[in-house]
Amino acid sequence: MQYEKVYVGMYIFMSADGEVKPAELVWTDGSRYAITKVTDRRIAPPAHVGGSMTVRFAVEINGRERVVYFEKFSKRWFVEKRVT
């Protein structure tokens, strides 16, 4: 199975103590998806597309677990999209 890196927009929540949490994902066509829960946050490389270390967030969108990544060096968010 192959994957590609797709950069997405992200609305974030920043707490008073500086903690950043993704709050809403904006897909490339402008569709918006609310992130209802962050279940895990860790420093880790992407699972399928390779690259440098990222901040990996396991999140819940529409009742399903998804993974979004934040690249610290480029300050961009992305997801790994399965290529059929």
C-alpha positions as CSV (number, residue, x, y, z in Angstrom):
1,M,0.0,0.0,0.0
2,Q,1.3,3.4,-0.9
3,Y,0.8,6.8,0.8
4,E,1.4,10.4,-0.1
5,K,1.9,13.4,2.2
6,V,-0.9,15.9,1.9
7,Y,-0.5,19.3,3.5
8,V,-3.6,20.6,5.2
9,G,-4.8,23.7,7.0
10,M,-5.3,23.4,10.7
11,Y,-7.0,25.6,13.3
12,I,-5.3,25.1,16.6
13,F,-6.1,25.8,20.2
14,M,-3.2,27.2,22.3
15,S,-3.7,27.1,26.1
16,A,-2.5,29.8,28.5
17,D,0.5,27.7,29.3
18,G,1.5,27.3,25.6
19,E,0.2,23.8,24.9
20,V,-0.9,23.4,21.3
21,K,-3.8,21.1,20.2
22,P,-5.3,20.7,16.8
23,A,-8.9,21.8,16.8
24,E,-10.1,21.7,13.2
25,L,-8.6,20.2,10.0
26,V,-9.1,22.0,6.7
27,W,-8.8,19.7,3.7
28,T,-7.3,20.9,0.4
29,D,-10.8,21.5,-1.1
30,G,-11.8,23.7,1.9
31,S,-13.8,21.1,3.7
32,R,-13.5,21.5,7.5
33,Y,-13.5,18.7,10.0
34,A,-13.8,19.2,13.8
35,I,-11.3,17.4,15.9
36,T,-13.3,16.3,18.9
37,K,-10.5,14.6,20.9
38,V,-6.7,14.3,20.9
39,T,-5.9,10.8,22.2
40,D,-2.1,10.8,21.8
41,R,0.7,13.3,21.2
42,R,4.3,12.2,20.7
43,I,7.5,13.0,18.8
44,A,7.7,10.4,16.0
45,P,8.5,10.1,12.3
46,P,5.6,9.7,9.8
47,A,4.4,6.0,9.6
48,H,4.4,5.7,5.8
49,V,5.9,8.7,4.0
50,G,9.2,9.0,5.7
51,G,10.9,12.2,6.5
52,S,12.2,14.0,9.6
53,M,10.8,13.8,13.1
54,T,7.4,15.3,13.5
55,V,4.8,15.8,16.3
56,R,2.3,13.0,15.8
57,F,-1.2,13.6,17.0
58,A,-3.8,10.8,17.2
59,V,-7.1,12.5,17.0
60,E,-10.8,11.8,16.7
61,I,-12.7,13.2,13.7
62,N,-16.4,12.2,13.1
63,G,-16.0,9.3,15.7
64,R,-13.0,7.8,13.9
65,E,-9.4,7.8,14.9
66,R,-7.0,9.6,12.5
67,V,-3.4,10.7,12.6
68,V,-2.2,14.2,11.8
69,Y,1.4,15.4,11.8
70,F,3.1,18.7,12.5
71,E,6.5,19.4,10.9
72,K,8.5,21.6,13.2
73,F,11.0,22.7,10.6
74,S,8.4,23.9,8.1
75,K,5.7,24.7,10.6
76,R,3.1,22.8,8.4
77,W,0.5,20.2,9.1
78,F,0.0,17.1,7.0
79,V,-1.8,13.7,6.8
80,E,-0.8,10.5,5.1
81,K,-3.3,9.8,2.3
82,R,-3.6,6.3,1.0
83,V,-3.0,6.2,-2.8
84,T,-5.1,3.6,-4.7
